[in-house]
Amino acid sequence: MKRLYFASLNNCNEDCIFCVRGGNESPIEFINTEKSKKLLSEKKKQGYQEIYFDGGEPTLRKDLVELINFAKNRGFKAVNVLTNAILLADDKLTKKLLTIKNNKNFTLSFSVSLHSHKKDISEKLVGKKNTFNNTIKGINNLTKNGCRDISLYHIITSYNYRDLPDFVNFVQKKFPQVKNITFSFIYPAGAALKNKDIFPQLSKVEPYFQKAVALCKKNKIDFSLSTCGTIPLCFLKGCENILLKQQELDQPEKVGLLDANQDASYQLATKEFHQKTKIKASWCSDCFYNDKCGGIWRTYVDLYGLNELKTVLKNENQSSRANVLLLLTGFSCNNNCIFCSNVSDRDFNSSKEELLEKINKGYEDGFRILEFIGGEITIRSDFFELISHAKKIGFEDIRLTSNGRLFSYPEFVEKAYQAGLRVVVVSLYGHNKALHEGVTRAPGSFKQCIEGIRNISKTKGMYLVINTVISKINYKFLDKISEFIREINPKEWHLLELLPDGQAIKHYDALSVPYKELSPYLKKIGMLGGRKIKRIDFFDFPFCVFNKKILDNKNINFFTPENRYEDIKQEAHDVVFRVKKIAKRGKVIYQDKYKIKPNFCQSCFYYDRCGGIAKPYFEKYQDKEIKELAKKHKFINEKK
């Protein structure tokens, strides 16, 4: 059911030291009865069927019973009251609430916050004396008056984690009617940021948490994990799917947030939110759960670092032979490319300390090739320090992808070379200002890029590669661009298919080119490989846009999902590493998350090697054109 968390007041009779409403967050204004009813009616029309009365403390509202009855009569299927149960110690209030009867069309339930079974610890965490006994009495009143839909909400902190097994035993003995406990780790916001000593070290929590989980199972107590304070899956052995299932239930299209200050969808379980607020260690890319895990809070890393994170292998024999460590430094950039994979809510830059730690770990893991990507790493104040550190500890090949602008300064190029930089991949989108800056949307970027390319070319010992993303802006000018590239004379020219990510998603219709139109231009470029241009690499294009002669050209490389998986270890706080390795019908398949292979592709001779076509491309054009191209190039296995 589509759920709405309705925080209609900020008032509370506790002062929790981890409360998200504390600290610098704006307090919620009180929403009166009339306005509350109006908002609930609007939300019912929007498809919401379940209401969570949140706060503050909702039982402080004198009209709570009236609002719950209103929701029931409006056709909501369920109401859950999120409460500390202090006021429910008053049996009159409890009985009044429970006059609202459950039936086959409606359920009233209560989720009671209880963070310890010990009075002193509980009251330390909630910031108020003489509250624990009232909360316990409130739960007892609910059960005594016949309520069977009760769950407990328990936040794990440095003060209570050692008591987790005893807490479960307490619940089982004291409240046998309670059959659900939601465990949550701390969400780093509000009051929690003023009380960082409450954040427990996860490696220390893990054994106590595992014992508590075992006791829940033994006593047939259901348990769940809140997505408010999600932690890496490597600390949840045996419970990974419980969190993953909750994350699926808590996606924005399923959960809304409403108070006087906001009317929004819930974002805490999304990849975008994780990418913005969390980080991963370099070795996380080897983890079986890497694509699904959000990583660890940056606040936590500031306290304890990354060393506790561990790789979960699908089986003990799983290994990686990746040889390039691809290190994402951040998304800040001095260009504003129309198809940039960055979007405004994914704006982050890793700290120098984080990057140095990842570089060290990568070297310890046996990597000797390091490539920095961004954003634009050259605008970082610690740019030269990162390069020189990698060289100092022993990386043999240090590379980066850049827009080339700062390389227009000869002294910058020389300093980068002295620091240890050897390979520079420069993004160039056209042979003139109009084309290039039509993509970068940065005046002056073309002139600086060309000057940077020339400076790199003149620097003995530096290896120049040119990257060109192909889009509707430049594909008809590939002849002219190739002539320009020949004059530049790079070691390699990489042509990349438009990646359906970030800004490109917004502009995909305007930027994508039908493969039938694109194919002759790409084939013409392919004929240059080994003759007029030393080496040409095509990244991610479906094989059917080429012909067999080009596919067999030893001077042309086709970068496939297998290359991405086996040759590169991608280190990033967000899950940019895009390929999964799966076994299917006795074969190993490399599946690119941005790609799809229509059923027709199974009859192609290159099915196992080709990555397929971009998902938004298929949505727009379907598979008619690739069928025609595959038949034209005689790629079809008629026996299939």
PAFIVEX-140837 format. One line per 5 residues: number of its first residue (from 1); their letters; for each residue x, y, z of C-alpha. Coordinates in steps of 0.5 Angstrom, whole numbers. Each point is the difference from the previous one (the first is absolute). Layout:
N
NUM> a> X/Y/Z; ...;
END
This chain:
640
1> mkrly> 0/0/0; 2/7/-1; 2/3/6; 0/7/3; 4/3/6;
6> fasln> -4/6/3; 4/4/5; -5/5/2; 4/3/6; 7/1/3;
11> ncned> -2/-1/7; 2/-6/4; 1/-2/7; 7/-3/-1; 6/3/-2;
16> cifcv> 4/-5/-3; 7/1/-1; 0/-3/-7; -7/3/-3; 0/2/-7;
21> rggne> -4/6/2; 5/3/5; 6/4/-2; 0/5/-6; -6/-3/-3;
26> spief> -6/4/-1; -6/-1/5; -6/-3/-3; -6/5/1; -6/-3/3;
31> intek> -6/-1/-5; -7/1/3; -5/-5/-1; -4/3/-6; 7/1/-4;
36> skkll> 2/-8/2; -7/-2/-2; 1/4/-7; 7/-3/-1; -2/-7/2;
41> sekkk> -6/0/-5; 5/3/-6; 5/-6/2; -6/-5/-1; -2/2/-7;
46> qgyqe> 8/0/-1; -1/-8/1; 3/0/7; -3/-6/4; 4/0/7;
51> iyfdg> 1/6/4; 6/0/6; -1/6/5; 7/2/1; 2/6/4;
56> geptl> 3/2/5; -5/-4/4; -7/-1/-3; -3/-2/6; 1/7/3;
61> rkdlv> -6/2/-5; -6/1/3; -4/-2/-7; 4/-6/-1; -6/-5/1;
66> elinf> -4/5/-5; 5/0/-5; 1/-8/0; -8/0/-1; 1/5/-5;
71> aknrg> 5/-4/-4; -4/-7/1; -6/3/-3; 3/3/-6; 2/-7/-2;
76> fkavn> 7/-1/3; 2/-7/1; 5/1/6; 2/5/5; 6/-1/4;
81> vltna> 2/5/6; 7/1/1; 1/1/7; 4/0/7; -6/-3/3;
86> illad> 1/5/6; -7/3/0; -3/-7/-1; 2/-1/7; -7/3/1;
91> dkltk> -5/-5/-1; -5/4/-2; 4/3/-6; 1/-7/-2; -7/-3/1;
96> kllti> -2/6/-4; 5/-1/-6; -2/-7/0; -8/1/-1; 3/1/-7;
101> knnkn> -2/-8/-2; 4/-4/-5; -4/-3/-6; 2/-4/-6; 0/7/-4;
106> ftlsf> 4/4/6; 6/-1/5; 2/5/5; 7/-2/3; 6/3/4;
111> svslh> 7/0/0; 3/2/6; 7/2/1; 4/-3/5; 8/0/0;
116> shkkd> 1/-4/6; -3/-4/6; 5/3/5; -3/6/3; 6/4/0;
121> isekl> 2/-1/-7; -7/1/-3; 0/7/4; 7/2/-2; -2/-1/-7;
126> vgkkn> -7/3/0; 3/6/4; -5/0/5; -1/-3/7; -6/-4/2;
131> tfnnt> -2/-2/-7; 2/-7/0; -5/-3/5; -6/4/-4; 2/-3/-6;
136> ikgin> 0/-7/3; -7/1/3; -2/3/-7; 2/-6/-4; -4/-4/6;
141> nltkn> -6/4/-1; 0/-1/-7; 0/-8/1; -4/0/6; -6/4/-4;
146> gcrdi> 1/-5/-6; 5/3/-5; 3/-6/-4; 3/5/-5; 7/2/4;
151> slyhi> 7/1/-3; 6/3/4; 5/4/-3; 7/0/3; 6/4/-2;
156> itsyn> 7/-3/0; 5/5/4; 6/-1/3; -4/0/7; -4/-6/-1;
161> yrdlp> 3/-4/-6; 3/-5/5; -7/-1/3; -3/-2/-6; -1/-8/1;
166> dfvnf> -3/2/7; -5/5/-3; -3/-5/-4; 0/-5/6; -4/6/4;
171> vqkkf> -5/1/-6; -1/-8/0; -2/0/7; -3/7/2; -4/0/-7;
176> pqvkn> -1/-6/-3; -6/3/-4; 6/4/-4; 2/-4/-6; 4/6/-4;
181> itfsf> 6/4/2; 3/5/-5; 7/1/1; 4/6/-2; 6/3/0;
186> iypag> 1/8/1; -1/4/-6; 5/6/0; -4/6/1; -3/5/5;
191> aalkn> 2/-2/7; 4/-6/-2; 5/5/-3; 1/3/7; 1/-6/4;
196> kdifp> 5/-4/-5; 2/-5/6; -7/-3/-1; 2/-3/-7; 3/-7/2;
201> qlskv> 5/-4/-4; -3/-5/-5; 5/-5/1; -1/0/8; -8/0/-1;
206> epyfq> 0/-6/-5; 1/-6/5; -6/3/4; -4/1/-5; 1/-7/-3;
211> kaval> -2/-3/7; -6/5/0; -2/-2/-7; 0/-8/2; -4/1/6;
216> ckknk> -5/4/-4; -1/-6/-4; 0/-5/5; -5/4/4; -4/1/-7;
221> idfsl> 0/7/1; 0/4/-7; 6/5/-1; 1/5/-5; 6/5/-2;
226> stcgt> -2/8/-1; 3/3/-6; 1/6/4; 6/-2/3; 2/-5/-5;
231> iplcf> 7/-3/1; 5/-4/-5; -3/-7/-2; 7/-3/2; -2/1/8;
236> lkgce> -7/-3/-1; 2/-8/-2; -6/-4/-1; -5/6/0; 2/4/-6;
241> nillk> -6/-2/-4; -4/3/6; 3/7/-1; 0/-1/-8; -8/-2/1;
246> qqeld> -1/6/4; 4/5/-5; -5/-3/-5; -6/2/4; 3/7/2;
251> qpekv> 1/3/-7; -3/7/-2; -6/-3/-4; -2/-4/6; 1/5/6;
256> gllda> -2/7/1; 2/5/5; -4/6/2; 0/6/6; 0/7/0;
261> nqdas> 6/1/-4; 0/-5/-5; -4/-5/-4; 5/-5/-3; 2/-7/-2;
266> yqlat> 4/-4/5; 7/0/-3; 5/-3/5; -1/-7/-3; 2/2/-7;
271> kefhq> 7/-1/-3; 0/8/-2; 0/1/8; 5/-5/1; 5/3/-5;
276> ktkik> -1/7/3; 1/-2/8; 4/-6/0; 7/-3/-2; 3/-7/-2;
281> aswcs> 6/-3/1; 5/-2/-6; -1/-7/1; -8/0/0; 0/0/-7;
286> dcfyn> 2/-8/1; -6/-1/4; -6/-4/-2; -5/5/3; 4/6/-3;
291> dkcgg> -6/2/-5; -5/0/5; 4/3/6; 0/7/2; 6/1/3;
296> iwrty> 2/3/7; -2/7/2; 5/5/-1; -1/2/8; 2/-7/2;
301> vdlyg> 6/0/-4; 2/7/3; 0/-4/7; 2/-7/-2; 3/0/-7;
306> lnelk> -1/-6/-5; 4/-6/2; -6/-3/3; -3/-1/-6; 1/-7/-3;
311> tvlkn> -1/-4/-7; -6/-5/0; 1/-5/-5; -5/-4/-3; 5/-6/1;
316> enqss> 7/-1/2; 2/-1/-7; -2/6/-2; 6/5/-3; 1/6/-4;
321> ranvl> 6/0/-5; -2/8/-1; 7/4/-2; -2/7/0; -2/4/6;
326> llltg> -5/5/-2; -1/5/5; -6/5/0; 3/6/4; -7/5/-1;
331> fscnn> -5/3/-4; 3/7/0; 2/3/-7; 1/6/-4; -4/-2/-6;
336> ncifc> -7/-1/0; -1/-6/-5; -7/-1/-2; 0/-8/1; 4/0/6;
341> snvsd> -1/-6/4; 0/5/6; -7/3/3; -1/6/5; -2/-5/5;
346> rdfns> 6/-4/-1; 5/5/2; 6/-2/4; 8/0/0; 3/-5/4;
351> skeel> 5/3/5; 8/-1/-1; 0/-5/6; -5/-4/-3; 3/-1/-6;
356> lekin> 7/-1/3; -3/-6/4; -3/-3/-7; 7/1/-4; 4/-3/6;
361> kgyed> -6/-6/0; 1/-1/-7; 7/-1/0; 0/-5/6; -5/-3/-4;
366> gfril> 5/-1/-6; -3/5/-5; 6/4/-4; -4/4/-5; -4/6/3;
371> efigg> -5/4/-4; -3/6/3; -7/2/-2; -5/6/2; -3/5/-1;
376> eitir> 7/4/-2; 5/-3/5; 5/6/-2; -4/5/3; 1/-3/7;
381> sdffe> 5/4/4; 3/-7/2; 1/-3/-7; 8/0/0; 0/-3/7;
386> lisha> -4/-6/-2; 4/-1/-6; 6/0/3; -2/-4/6; -2/-6/-5;
391> kkigf> 6/1/-3; 4/0/6; -3/-7/3; 1/-3/-7; -5/0/-5;
396> edirl> 3/-1/-6; -5/3/-5; -4/7/2; -6/2/-4; -5/5/0;
401> tsngr> -6/2/-5; -1/8/0; -3/5/-4; 7/3/-2; -1/7/2;
406> lfsyp> 5/1/6; 5/-4/-5; 0/6/-4; 5/3/5; 7/-3/-2;
411> efvek> 2/1/8; -6/-4/2; 2/-6/-5; 7/0/2; -2/0/7;
416> ayqag> -4/-6/-1; 5/-4/-4; 5/1/6; -5/-2/5; -1/-7/-4;
421> lrvvv> -6/1/-5; 1/-4/-6; -6/-1/-4; -5/6/-1; -7/-2/-3;
426> vslyg> -3/7/-3; -7/0/-2; -1/4/-7; -7/0/-3; 1/4/-6;
431> hnkal> 5/3/-5; -2/7/1; -2/5/6; -8/-1/-2; 0/-8/1;
436> hegvt> 4/0/6; -3/5/4; -7/-2/-3; 2/-6/5; 4/3/5;
441> rapgs> -4/7/1; 6/3/3; 2/6/-4; 8/0/-2; 0/-8/2;
446> fkqci> 2/-2/-8; 6/5/0; 3/-3/7; -2/-7/-2; 4/1/-7;
451> egirn> 6/3/4; 0/-5/5; 0/-6/-5; 6/4/-4; 4/1/7;
456> isktk> -1/-8/2; 2/-2/-7; 6/4/0; 2/-3/7; 5/-6/-1;
461> gmylv> -2/-6/4; -8/2/0; -5/-4/-3; -6/3/-3; -7/-3/-1;
466> intvi> -6/4/-3; -7/-2/2; -6/2/-4; -7/-1/2; -4/-1/-6;
471> skiny> -7/4/0; -5/3/-5; 5/6/1; 6/-2/-3; -1/-7/-4;
476> kfldk> -1/3/-7; 6/4/1; 4/-7/1; 4/1/-6; 3/7/2;
481> isefi> 1/-2/7; 4/-6/-3; 4/5/-4; 1/4/6; 2/-6/4;
486> reinp> 5/-2/-5; 4/6/1; 0/0/7; 3/-7/0; -2/-3/6;
491> kewhl> 2/-7/2; -7/-2/0; -7/2/-2; -6/-2/5; -7/1/-3;
496> lellp> -5/-1/5; -8/-1/0; -4/4/3; -1/-2/7; -7/0/3;
501> dgqai> 1/3/7; 0/7/3; -1/6/-4; 0/-5/-6; -7/-3/2;
506> khyda> -3/7/0; 2/1/-7; 0/-7/-3; -5/2/-5; 4/6/-3;
511> lsvpy> 7/-4/0; -1/-7/-2; 1/-2/-7; -4/-6/-3; 5/-5/-2;
516> kelsp> -2/-1/-7; 2/8/-1; 6/-1/4; 3/-7/-3; 3/3/-6;
521> ylkki> 4/6/4; 3/-5/5; 2/-5/-6; 3/5/-3; 4/2/6;
526> gmlgg> 2/-8/1; 3/0/-7; 5/5/3; 3/-5/5; 7/-1/-1;
531> rkikr> 1/4/-6; -1/7/2; -1/-1/7; 4/-4/4; -5/-3/5;
536> idffd> -8/1/0; -4/-3/6; -8/0/-1; -3/0/7; -7/-3/1;
541> fpfcv> -3/0/-7; -4/-6/-2; 4/-4/-5; -5/0/-5; 1/7/-2;
546> fnkki> 7/-2/-3; 2/-6/-5; 4/-6/1; 6/3/-3; 1/6/5;
551> ldnkn> -2/-5/6; 6/-4/-2; 5/6/-1; 5/-2/5; 2/8/0;
556> infft> -7/1/3; -3/-2/7; -7/-1/2; -1/2/7; -5/-5/3;
561> penry> -4/-2/7; 6/-5/1; 5/5/-1; -3/4/5; -1/-6/5;
566> edikq> 6/-3/-1; 5/5/-1; -2/6/4; -1/0/8; -4/7/1;
571> eahdv> 0/3/6; -5/5/2; -5/2/6; -6/-1/-5; -1/-6/-4;
576> vfrvk> 3/2/-7; 3/-7/-1; -6/-2/-5; 1/-7/-2; -2/-7/3;
581> kiakr> 3/-7/-1; -5/-5/0; 0/-7/-2; -6/-2/-5; -1/-7/-3;
586> gkviy> 7/-2/1; 3/7/-3; 3/6/3; -4/6/-1; 2/7/1;
591> qdkyk> -6/4/1; 1/8/-1; -6/4/4; -1/5/-5; -1/-5/-6;
596> ikpnf> -5/-5/-2; 0/-6/-5; -6/-1/-4; -2/-7/-1; 2/1/-7;
601> cqscf> 7/1/2; 1/-8/2; 1/-2/-7; 6/5/-1; 7/-3/-1;
606> yydrc> 2/6/5; -5/-1/5; 5/-2/6; 5/5/-2; -5/6/-1;
611> ggiak> -3/4/6; -7/1/-4; -3/7/-1; -2/6/5; -6/-1/4;
616> pyfek> -3/7/-2; 2/-2/-7; -4/-6/0; -6/4/3; 0/5/-5;
621> yqdke> 2/-4/-7; -1/-7/2; 4/-6/-4; -2/1/-7; 6/4/-2;
626> ikela> 5/-5/3; -3/-6/-3; 1/4/-7; 7/1/2; 1/-7/2;
631> kkhkf> -3/-3/-6; 4/5/-4; 7/-2/3; -2/-7/0; 1/-1/7;
636> inekk> -6/-5/1; 0/-7/1; -5/-3/-4; 0/-6/4; -2/3/7;
END
